[in-house]
Amino acid sequence: MTTLVAQPPRIRHQDQRQASLVVAHQRLMMLMLLFGAVSLLIAGRLVWLSVFHDAKVSSSISSMLPNRGDIVDRNGQVLARTIDAWSIGVHANKLLNDPKDVAAKLAALMPEKTEAQYLAILRSGVRFTYLRRRAMPDLVAQVNAIGEPAMAYAREPERLYPQTTLAAHVIGYTDFDGRGVSGMERVLNDKLSNAHNRANAIALSIDARVQAIMESEMSAAMVDQQAKGATGIVLDVHTGEVIAMASLPVYNPNKPGEGPDEARRNNVTQSVYELGSTFKPITIANALDTGVVPSLAKRYDATAPLKVGRFTIHDEHSAGRWLNVIETLIMSSNIVTARIADELGETRTASLFHKLHFDTAPDIELKERGRPIWPTYWGRTTVMTIGFGHGMAVTPLHLATAYAALVNGGIFRPSTLLKIAPGKAPQGTRVFSQATSDKMRQLLRMIVLDGTGRKADVDGLRVGGKTGTADKANGGGYNRHSTVSTFAAAFPMDAPRYVVVTMLDEPKGSAASAGQRTAGWVVAPATSKIISRIGPLLGVMPDNSKDIDVSALAPLVWKPKAGN
C-alpha cells in the first residue's frame, strides 16, 4: 500500500521570507518590553516597600523611646532618666459628688493644697484644672478610688533623678515641658531630646561613688563648723575631667522649687572668692619660671611686718627671721610672698594669671559660671597682695585647674563634665616648665609633711597641698570674723593623678578644730578623709614604699634644736 505525504508549500519568493522575519522580531520585542515592564514594576514595589516600611519601623521604634535620653556617670550609673508618670486634673463643671466630701479626700491624698483650696477649685465651675503634675501610679489609683467621674487622668513623661540630691548642681533639672533649665540638662538639651540620639545615654565625667564621698565629708565638715556653705572638687590632672563637684547647701532636682534659692547656686563655678594663701604656690612657680627666684635657697627678710604706702603686710605667725623659698611656703609667709610678687611686677604676674584663665569665666560646659573679679588697677600694692591671694577673686574651679597645671608637668587644660575616651584628652597649653612643676610637687609635699597642711596627710597616698585662709571683703575692707578656708591638694605627689580642692565658707570653729577657723584646722582634715576614701576607688592604692624625693630640700628647712 502506498502512502502519499503532502509536502508543505515552499516560500519561493525573497519578499515573503523577509516578511516572516519582521513578524518574528516584532513578537520578540513585544515579549522583551513586557518582561522589562514587569521587572520595573517589581523593582519599584520593592523600593517603595523598603522606604516606607523602614520609615514605619523607625517611627514605631522612635515612639517607643523616652522623649529624653538618660544621663549616666562615667561608670554607667543612671543619674537622670525619663519615666512615664501621670497628671491628675478635674473638670469642675462636671462634678457629680458632694464637693466638700471630694475636697476632704483630695486634701488627705495631696496635702500640697488645703481642703479649702480644693473646695474652691471644685466649686469654680472651671472646665479643667490640674491638681497634680507628674503623679505616681499609686496616687492615681487612690484618687480614682474616690469615685468622682469628673476627675481626669493623663499619662505624661517625668524626668526622674534616682540619686536625688547627688551631683544636683552638675546634673541640673528640667521644666514641666521637659526642657533643660540648668546644669548639664541645659547644656545637653538638644542631644538628649534628639530623636536620633536619645536612645544612647550620655556619660558624664562624674564618678557617683567619689561624688557621694565628697558630699558626705564636706557636709559633715560644714555642719561641724556651722559654715554658711561648702564646696569640693576632684579633678583629673591629665585630662581635665571633673570626677566630683559638690556645692553645699544642695537641692533636690526632683523638686527644684522647694528649698531656698541660694541652694540652687553652684558655688564651685558661679561664686568667686579671694582664696588666700592657696595663691602662694602659683606666685612661687611664676618666680621660678621667670628666674626672679634663681634658687629655692634664696632668703628674704621676714623679721618684721612689711609697710607699703599706707598698708602693712603681716604674717599670721611671725618667723622673726629671714626665710628661704621652701620655708616661705611651709610657714605660709605673706611678707616674703609679697616681696617676691613685688619683684615679679605687674606684667609677669598678670601674664601668668591670663594663661591660667583667671580673667575669664571658668572653662566648663555649664552655663552657670561666674566671672572673676580682676583688678582694674595694678598698682604695686595690688601686685603684692594678689601674690598671697587678696585682691583677685576666682571660683574654686579656677583654683583646681591652676593646681592641675602646677603638678602635671606644667600643662593647662580646660575642665570638662563629659567623659573623655582614653587618649582623647585635649593637648592643653604650657604655662609652667617641667622643671618648675617638678619643684612645685616637692614643695607642696613638704607643706603637708612639715607645714600648715599636716592634717591633710594620708598614710601611703603621698598628699601635697596648700592651705588658704582669707578674710572676706566687706564694705571696702575685710571682716576678720568672716573667712573662707580652702585647701588645695594633689595626690600622689610622686606621680600626680588628681587635684582635690575643698572650701568652707564662713566656718565658726568647733571642738574638733580647737576653736580654730583656719584651713589647716577646718578643711585639711576633711581633705584627708576624702582622699583616704576615694584613692582606692580611683586606683591609687596606699603604698609607703613610694614618695616624691625631698631629701635635697629638707636640709634647707630650719628646725630648732632639741631642748631649745
SULHUMO-V455030 format. One record per pair of residues at least 6 apart in sequence whose ideal C-beta (glycine too) atoms are under 8 Angstrom apart, sorted by the first residue. I is the first residue (numbers start at 1). J is the second residue. D is the distance in whole Angstrom. If there is no record, write none. Layout:
I|J|D  I|J|D
//
This chain:
11|17|5  11|20|7  62|195|5  65|195|8  65|198|6  65|199|5  66|81|7  66|82|4  66|83|8  66|157|7  66|198|7  67|82|6  67|157|5  67|178|6  67|193|7  67|198|7  68|82|4  68|157|7  68|159|7  68|174|7  68|178|6  68|192|5  68|193|5  68|198|6  69|82|8  69|191|7  69|192|4  69|193|8  69|197|6  69|198|4  69|199|7  69|200|7  69|201|6  69|202|6  70|78|6  70|79|8  70|80|6  70|81|5  70|82|8  70|201|4  70|202|7  71|78|8  71|79|5  71|80|4  71|81|8  71|171|6  71|184|6  71|185|7  71|188|7  71|192|7  71|201|7  71|202|6  71|204|6  72|78|6  72|79|6  72|201|5  72|202|7  72|203|5  72|204|7  73|79|6  73|167|8  73|203|7  73|204|6  73|206|5  73|207|6  73|208|4  73|211|8  74|203|6  74|204|7  74|205|6  74|206|6  74|207|5  74|241|8  74|243|8  74|419|5  75|207|7  75|208|7  75|209|8  76|201|8  76|203|7  77|163|8  77|208|5  78|162|6  78|201|8  79|161|7  79|162|8  79|163|6  79|166|7  79|167|7  79|171|5  79|204|7  79|206|8  79|208|7  80|159|6  80|160|7  80|161|6  80|171|6  80|185|7  80|253|8  81|159|8  81|160|5  81|162|7  82|157|5  82|158|7  82|159|6  82|160|7  82|178|7  83|157|7  83|158|6  83|160|5  84|155|6  84|156|8  84|157|6  84|158|7  85|134|5  85|135|6  85|136|7  85|155|7  85|156|6  85|157|7  85|158|4  86|134|8  86|135|5  86|136|7  86|137|7  86|139|8  86|140|5  86|153|6  86|154|7  86|155|6  86|156|7  87|130|6  87|132|7  87|133|5  87|134|7  87|135|7  87|153|7  87|154|5  87|155|8  87|156|5  88|110|8  88|130|7  88|131|5  88|132|4  88|135|5  88|139|7  88|140|6  88|143|6  88|151|7  88|152|8  88|153|6  89|128|6  89|129|6  89|130|5  89|131|6  89|151|7  89|152|4  89|153|8  89|154|8  90|121|7  90|122|7  90|128|7  90|129|6  90|131|6  90|148|8  90|150|6  90|151|6  90|152|7  91|127|6  91|128|6  91|150|5  91|152|6  92|121|6  92|122|5  92|123|7  92|124|5  92|125|6  92|126|5  92|127|8  92|128|8  92|129|6  92|150|7  93|125|5  93|126|7  93|127|6  94|149|7  94|150|4  95|102|7  95|122|6  95|148|7  95|150|5  96|148|7  96|149|6  96|150|6  97|146|8  97|147|7  97|148|5  99|119|6  99|122|4  99|123|6  100|119|6  102|118|7  102|122|6  102|146|6  102|148|5  103|115|5  103|116|8  103|118|4  103|119|4  103|122|6  104|115|5  105|146|5  106|113|8  106|115|8  106|118|5  106|131|7  106|143|7  106|146|7  107|113|7  107|114|6  107|115|4  107|118|6  109|139|7  109|142|5  109|143|6  110|131|6  110|132|6  110|139|7  110|143|8  112|132|8  113|131|8  118|131|8  121|129|5  121|131|7  128|152|7  132|139|7  133|156|7  133|176|6  134|156|7  134|158|4  134|176|8  135|143|8  140|153|6  143|151|6  143|153|8  144|151|7  144|153|7  157|178|6  159|173|7  159|174|5  159|178|7  159|185|8  160|254|7  161|168|8  161|171|7  161|173|7  161|252|8  161|253|5  161|254|5  163|208|7  164|252|5  164|253|8  164|254|6  165|215|8  165|250|5  165|251|7  165|252|5  165|253|8  166|208|6  166|211|6  166|212|6  166|215|7  167|206|6  167|208|7  167|211|5  167|244|8  167|245|7  167|246|8  168|183|8  168|250|5  168|251|6  168|252|7  168|253|5  169|183|6  169|245|7  169|246|8  169|247|5  169|250|7  169|264|8  169|266|4  169|268|7  169|368|8  170|183|6  170|184|6  170|204|7  170|206|6  170|211|8  170|242|8  170|245|5  170|366|8  170|417|6  171|183|5  171|184|6  171|185|6  171|204|8  171|253|6  172|180|6  172|181|6  172|182|4  172|183|2  172|184|6  172|185|4  172|186|6  172|187|8  172|253|7  173|180|8  173|181|6  173|182|6  173|183|7  173|185|6  173|253|4  173|254|8  173|256|5  174|180|5  174|181|6  174|185|5  175|181|5  178|193|7  179|189|6  179|193|8  180|186|4  180|187|7  180|188|7  180|189|4  180|192|7  181|256|7  182|264|7  182|367|7  182|368|6  183|253|8  183|266|8  183|366|7  183|368|7  184|202|8  184|204|6  184|365|7  184|366|7  184|417|6  185|192|7  186|367|6  187|365|5  187|366|6  187|367|7  187|417|8  188|202|6  191|197|5  191|202|6  192|198|6  192|202|7  202|418|8  203|418|7  203|419|4  204|417|5  204|418|6  204|419|6  205|236|8  205|241|4  205|242|5  205|243|6  205|416|6  205|417|5  205|418|6  205|419|5  205|420|7  206|242|7  206|243|7  206|244|6  206|245|7  206|417|7  207|243|5  207|244|7  207|537|7  207|538|8  209|534|8  209|537|5  210|234|6  210|243|5  210|244|4  210|534|5  210|537|6  210|538|7  211|243|8  211|244|4  211|245|8  211|246|7  213|244|8  213|530|6  213|533|5  213|534|5  213|537|8  214|232|4  214|234|6  214|244|4  214|246|5  214|530|6  214|534|8  215|232|8  215|246|5  215|248|7  215|250|7  217|232|8  217|526|5  217|529|5  217|530|5  217|533|8  218|230|4  218|231|7  218|232|5  218|246|6  218|248|6  218|502|6  218|526|6  218|530|8  219|230|7  219|248|6  220|526|7  221|227|7  221|230|6  221|502|8  221|504|6  221|522|7  221|523|7  221|525|8  221|526|4  222|229|7  222|230|4  222|248|6  222|504|6  224|510|5  224|512|6  224|513|8  225|504|6  225|507|4  225|508|6  225|509|7  225|510|6  225|513|7  225|517|8  225|522|5  226|507|7  226|508|4  226|510|7  227|504|4  227|505|6  227|506|6  227|507|5  227|508|7  228|505|5  228|506|4  229|247|7  229|248|6  229|249|7  229|267|6  229|504|8  229|505|4  229|506|8  230|246|7  230|247|8  230|248|4  230|502|8  230|503|7  230|504|5  230|505|7  231|246|6  231|247|5  231|248|7  231|267|5  231|268|5  231|396|5  231|501|8  231|502|7  231|503|5  231|505|8  232|244|7  232|245|8  232|246|4  232|268|8  232|500|7  232|501|7  232|502|5  232|503|7  232|530|7  233|242|7  233|244|7  233|245|6  233|246|8  233|268|6  233|396|6  233|397|6  233|400|5  233|499|7  233|500|7  233|501|5  233|502|8  234|242|7  234|243|4  234|244|4  234|245|8  234|498|6  234|499|7  234|500|5  234|530|8  234|534|7  235|241|7  235|242|6  235|243|7  235|400|5  235|401|7  235|404|6  235|415|6  235|498|7  235|499|5  235|500|8  235|501|8  236|242|8  236|243|6  236|404|8  236|497|7  236|498|6  237|404|4  237|407|6  237|408|4  237|490|7  237|496|5  237|497|6  237|498|6  237|499|6  238|408|6  238|413|8  238|425|6  238|497|7  239|413|7  239|416|8  239|420|5  239|425|4  240|401|7  240|404|7  240|413|4  240|414|6  240|415|5  240|416|5  240|420|8  240|425|7  240|426|7  240|428|8  241|415|8  241|416|6  241|418|8  241|419|7  241|420|6  242|364|7  242|415|6  242|416|7  242|417|5  243|498|7  243|538|7  244|534|8  245|266|8  245|268|5  245|269|8  245|397|8  245|417|7  246|268|7  247|265|7  247|266|5  247|267|4  247|268|5  248|267|8  249|259|8  249|260|7  249|262|7  249|263|5  250|263|6  251|258|7  251|259|5  251|263|4  251|264|5  252|258|7  252|259|7  256|264|7  265|271|7  265|368|8  266|366|7  266|368|5  267|396|7  267|505|7  268|395|6  268|396|5  268|397|5  269|362|5  269|364|6  269|366|6  269|368|6  269|369|5  269|370|7  269|395|6  269|397|5  270|368|5  270|369|6  270|370|4  270|395|7  271|370|6  271|395|7  272|370|5  272|371|8  272|372|6  272|373|6  272|393|4  272|394|6  272|395|6  273|393|6  273|394|7  273|395|8  273|396|7  273|470|7  273|472|8  273|484|5  273|486|8  273|503|7  273|505|8  274|389|6  274|390|5  274|391|7  274|392|7  274|393|5  274|470|5  274|472|8  274|473|7  274|484|7  275|389|5  275|393|8  275|394|7  275|396|8  275|399|6  275|468|5  275|470|6  275|484|7  275|486|5  275|503|8  276|388|7  276|389|4  276|390|7  276|468|4  276|469|5  276|470|3  276|484|7  276|486|7  276|519|8  277|332|5  277|334|8  277|388|6  277|389|6  277|452|8  277|466|6  277|467|6  277|468|4  277|469|7  277|470|8  277|519|8  278|389|6  278|399|6  278|403|8  278|466|5  278|467|7  278|468|3  278|486|5  278|487|8  278|488|5  279|386|7  279|387|7  279|388|6  279|389|4  279|392|8  279|468|7  280|328|8  280|329|6  280|332|7  280|337|5  280|387|7  280|388|6  280|389|7  280|466|6  281|329|6  281|403|8  281|406|6  281|440|6  281|443|7  281|444|6  281|466|5  281|488|8  282|352|7  282|356|7  282|402|6  282|406|7  283|337|6  283|340|6  283|341|5  283|344|7  283|349|8  283|387|4  283|388|7  284|293|7  284|325|6  284|328|7  284|329|6  284|337|7  284|340|7  284|440|7  284|443|7  285|406|6  285|432|6  285|436|5  285|437|8  285|439|8  285|440|5  286|292|8  286|344|6  286|348|6  286|349|7  286|352|5  287|293|4  287|325|8  287|340|5  287|343|7  287|344|6  288|296|8  288|436|5  288|439|6  288|440|8  289|432|6  289|433|6  289|436|5  290|344|7  290|348|5  292|340|7  292|343|5  292|344|5  292|348|7  293|325|6  293|340|6  295|325|8  296|324|6  296|325|5  296|326|5  296|439|7  296|443|8  296|553|7  296|556|7  297|324|5  297|325|8  297|556|6  298|324|6  298|325|6  299|322|4  299|323|6  299|324|5  300|322|6  300|323|6  300|324|8  300|328|7  300|335|8  300|336|4  300|339|5  300|340|7  301|322|6  301|335|8  301|336|8  301|339|7  302|315|7  302|318|7  302|319|5  302|320|8  302|321|7  302|322|6  302|323|5  302|328|8  302|333|5  302|335|5  302|336|5  303|319|8  303|320|6  303|321|6  303|322|7  305|312|5  305|313|6  305|314|5  305|315|8  305|335|7  306|312|7  306|313|4  306|335|5  306|338|6  306|339|7  307|313|8  308|338|8  308|380|7  308|381|5  308|384|6  309|380|8  309|381|6  311|381|6  313|334|5  313|335|6  313|338|5  313|384|7  313|385|8  314|334|7  314|335|7  315|331|8  315|332|8  315|333|5  315|334|5  315|335|5  316|332|7  316|334|8  316|469|8  316|518|8  317|331|7  319|327|7  319|331|6  319|333|7  321|558|8  323|331|7  323|333|6  323|336|5  324|556|6  325|336|8  325|340|8  325|443|8  326|443|6  326|446|6  326|553|6  326|556|5  326|557|6  327|333|8  327|556|8  327|557|6  327|558|7  328|336|4  328|337|6  328|340|8  329|443|5  329|446|7  329|447|6  329|451|7  329|466|7  330|446|6  330|447|6  330|450|5  330|451|4  330|452|8  330|557|6  331|451|7  331|452|8  332|451|7  332|452|5  332|466|8  332|467|7  334|388|5  337|387|5  337|388|4  338|384|4  338|385|7  338|387|6  338|388|6  339|384|8  340|387|7  341|349|6  341|383|5  341|384|5  341|386|7  341|387|3  341|388|7  342|380|7  342|383|7  342|384|5  342|387|8  344|383|7  344|387|7  345|383|6  346|378|4  346|383|5  349|378|8  349|383|5  349|386|6  349|387|7  350|378|6  352|431|7  353|359|7  353|386|8  353|392|7  355|412|7  355|429|7  355|431|4  356|398|7  356|401|7  356|402|5  356|405|7  356|412|6  356|431|6  357|363|6  357|398|7  357|401|7  357|412|7  357|414|8  358|372|6  358|374|7  358|392|7  358|394|5  358|398|6  358|402|8  359|372|6  359|374|5  360|371|7  360|372|7  361|369|4  361|370|7  361|371|5  361|372|8  362|369|6  362|370|8  362|395|5  362|397|4  362|398|6  362|401|7  362|415|7  363|401|7  363|414|3  363|415|6  364|397|6  364|414|7  364|415|5  364|416|7  364|417|6  365|416|7  365|417|5  365|418|7  366|417|7  369|395|8  370|395|6  372|392|7  372|393|6  372|394|4  372|395|7  372|398|7  373|392|6  373|393|4  373|394|8  374|392|7  375|382|5  375|386|7  375|391|6  375|392|6  382|391|5  385|391|4  386|392|5  389|468|6  389|470|6  390|470|6  390|478|8  393|473|8  396|486|7  396|501|5  396|503|6  397|415|6  399|486|7  399|488|6  399|501|6  400|415|7  400|488|7  400|499|5  400|501|5  401|412|7  401|413|7  401|414|7  401|415|6  402|412|8  403|488|5  403|490|6  403|499|5  403|501|7  404|412|8  404|413|7  404|490|8  404|499|5  405|411|6  405|412|4  405|413|8  405|431|5  405|432|6  405|437|8  406|432|7  406|437|6  406|440|5  406|441|8  406|444|8  406|490|8  407|437|6  407|440|7  407|441|5  407|444|7  407|464|7  407|490|5  407|493|7  407|496|4  407|499|7  408|437|7  408|496|6  409|434|5  409|437|5  410|430|5  410|431|6  410|432|3  410|433|6  410|434|6  410|436|6  410|437|4  411|428|4  411|429|7  411|430|6  411|431|7  412|428|6  412|429|5  412|430|8  412|431|5  413|425|7  413|426|5  413|428|4  414|426|7  432|440|7  441|464|6  441|490|8  441|493|5  441|494|8  441|496|7  441|548|6  442|493|8  442|548|6  442|549|8  442|550|5  442|553|6  443|464|8  443|553|8  444|464|3  444|465|6  444|466|6  444|490|7  444|493|7  445|462|7  445|463|8  445|464|4  445|493|4  445|547|8  445|548|5  445|550|6  446|464|8  446|550|5  446|553|6  446|554|8  446|557|7  447|453|5  447|464|7  447|465|7  447|466|6  447|467|8  448|454|6  448|456|6  448|457|5  448|463|5  448|464|5  448|465|6  448|489|8  449|457|7  449|550|7  450|557|6  452|466|8  452|467|4  452|518|8  452|519|7  452|520|4  452|524|8  453|463|8  453|464|8  453|465|5  453|466|6  453|467|6  453|487|7  453|489|8  453|520|6  453|524|6  454|520|7  454|524|8  455|520|6  455|521|7  455|524|4  455|525|5  455|528|6  456|463|6  456|465|6  456|487|6  456|489|6  456|524|4  456|525|7  456|527|5  456|528|5  456|531|8  457|463|5  457|528|6  458|491|7  458|528|5  458|531|5  458|532|5  458|535|7  458|542|7  459|542|6  459|544|7  460|541|8  460|542|3  460|543|5  460|544|5  461|491|5  461|492|6  461|531|6  461|532|7  461|535|5  461|540|6  461|542|6  462|491|6  462|492|4  462|493|5  462|494|6  462|546|7  462|547|5  462|548|7  463|489|6  463|490|8  463|491|5  463|492|8  463|493|7  463|527|8  463|528|7  463|531|6  464|489|7  464|490|5  464|491|7  464|493|4  464|496|8  464|548|8  465|487|6  465|488|6  465|489|3  465|490|6  465|500|8  465|524|8  465|527|7  466|487|7  466|488|5  467|485|8  467|486|7  467|487|6  467|518|7  467|519|4  467|520|5  467|523|8  467|524|6  468|484|8  468|485|7  468|486|4  468|487|7  468|488|7  468|519|6  469|483|6  469|484|7  469|485|5  469|486|8  469|517|7  469|518|4  469|519|5  469|520|8  470|483|6  470|484|5  470|486|8  471|478|4  471|479|6  471|480|5  471|482|7  471|483|6  472|478|7  472|479|5  472|482|4  472|483|6  472|484|6  472|506|7  473|479|8  474|482|7  482|506|5  483|506|7  483|507|7  483|517|6  483|518|8  484|503|6  484|504|7  484|505|6  484|506|7  485|503|7  485|504|5  485|507|6  485|517|6  485|518|6  485|519|4  485|522|5  485|523|5  486|501|7  486|502|7  486|503|4  486|519|6  486|523|7  487|501|7  487|502|5  487|503|8  487|519|5  487|520|8  487|523|4  487|524|5  487|526|8  487|527|5  488|499|7  488|500|8  488|501|5  489|499|7  489|500|5  489|501|7  489|502|8  489|527|5  489|531|7  490|496|5  490|498|7  490|499|5  490|500|7  491|497|7  491|498|6  491|500|7  491|531|6  491|535|7  491|540|7  492|540|6  492|546|7  493|547|7  493|548|5  494|546|5  494|547|6  494|548|4  497|538|7  497|540|6  498|534|8  498|538|7  498|540|8  500|527|6  500|530|6  500|531|6  502|523|5  502|526|6  502|527|5  502|530|7  503|523|7  504|522|6  504|523|5  507|513|8  507|517|5  507|522|5  508|517|7  509|515|4  509|516|6  509|517|5  509|521|8  509|522|8  512|525|8  513|521|4  513|522|5  513|525|8  514|521|7  516|522|7  535|541|7  535|542|7  536|542|8
//
